[in-house]
Amino acid sequence: AVNYRPRAAGLADSIRREFGVEPKLVDSSGGAFEVRVDGKLIFSKKALGRFPDDEEIHAAIAAAR
């Protein structure tokens, strides 16, 4: 199994720097990696079958705000 925790932590750091918010990392299993803004799902690794890149998440967060 691939450990995505380091990538998730890196993405959380970039979100913190870019948007000045404190991301919350929640451990899960089964390939789930989701990003939510104010409870709204903006990315699902399980649905798309891939991990996002930082720019993709930054754009989705900006659009959701």
Beta strands, then each sheet from edge to edge (+ up, - down):
strand 1: 34-37
strand 2: 40-44
sheet 1: 1+ 2-
end
